Amino acid sequence: MVENVFDANVEHLVIRVNGRFDYSCHKVFRDAFVLAPRAKSYEVDLAHVEYLDSSALGMLLLLRDYAGGEESHVALTNSSKAVNDLLKMANFNRLFDISE
């Protein structure tokens, strides 16, 4: 399940992903940021992600591109140690702000 929360005061969009973060989430995840008001910063809350695969990594890259690429501010937050290790293995710590 994917849900979003937009804070208009600071133009910040939080996308919360629950359960499996894989290709089955593609449309819902994309809609969570494309259909929301444009934000200055984005956060993907991974607190309840049990599993993620390479398609999830691709979706995170799509969000980064949508948010402005090199100039974007996208944070990946509340990840479990296993998810955090996978993100670091993929060198996502060079592209995103990552916090456990």
C-alpha positions in Angstrom: 0.0 0.0 0.0 1.2 3.5 -0.8 -0.2 6.8 0.6 0.9 10.4 0.4 0.6 13.4 2.7 1.3 16.9 1.4 2.2 19.7 3.7 1.3 22.9 1.8 3.0 25.1 4.4 6.5 23.8 3.5 5.7 22.3 0.1 6.8 18.9 1.4 5.4 15.6 0.2 5.7 12.4 2.3 5.0 9.1 0.5 4.5 6.1 2.8 5.1 2.6 1.5 3.8 -0.4 3.4 4.5 -4.1 2.9 6.2 -5.2 -0.4 7.8 -2.4 -2.4 8.0 -4.0 -5.9 6.6 -3.7 -9.4 3.1 -4.2 -8.2 3.3 -0.7 -6.6 4.5 1.1 -9.7 1.3 2.9 -10.7 0.3 3.7 -7.2 3.7 4.9 -6.2 4.1 7.1 -9.4 0.6 8.5 -8.9 1.5 9.4 -5.3 3.9 12.1 -6.5 2.6 12.9 -10.0 -1.0 13.6 -9.0 0.0 15.5 -5.8 0.8 19.2 -5.7 4.3 19.9 -6.8 6.7 19.9 -3.8 10.1 21.4 -3.1 11.1 18.4 -1.1 10.1 14.8 -1.0 10.3 12.0 1.6 9.7 8.3 1.1 8.9 6.7 4.5 10.1 3.1 4.4 9.2 2.3 8.0 6.8 -0.5 7.1 8.5 -1.9 4.0 9.1 -5.6 4.4 10.7 -6.2 1.0 12.0 -4.2 -1.9 13.5 -5.2 -5.2 15.2 -3.6 -8.2 12.0 -2.2 -9.6 11.5 -0.3 -6.3 15.0 1.1 -6.8 13.9 2.2 -10.3 10.8 3.9 -8.9 12.9 5.8 -6.4 15.1 7.0 -9.3 11.9 8.1 -11.2 10.9 10.1 -8.2 14.3 11.7 -8.0 14.2 12.6 -11.7 10.7 14.1 -11.3 11.8 16.1 -8.3 14.6 17.7 -10.3 17.4 15.2 -10.6 20.7 16.5 -9.3 19.0 19.6 -7.8 16.3 17.5 -6.1 15.8 17.0 -2.4 14.5 13.4 -1.8 14.9 11.7 1.6 14.5 8.0 2.3 13.5 7.7 5.9 12.8 5.1 8.6 14.3 2.2 6.7 15.0 -1.1 8.5 18.7 -2.2 8.7 18.1 -4.7 5.9 16.5 -2.1 3.6 19.2 0.5 4.5 21.9 -2.0 3.7 20.4 -2.7 0.3 20.1 1.0 -0.5 23.8 1.5 0.5 24.8 -1.5 -1.6 23.1 0.1 -4.6 25.0 3.4 -3.8 21.7 5.2 -3.2 23.3 7.1 -0.3 25.1 9.1 -3.1 21.7 10.1 -4.6 19.4 10.4 -1.7 19.4 11.5 2.0 19.0 8.2 3.8 18.1 7.8 7.5 17.1 4.8 9.5 
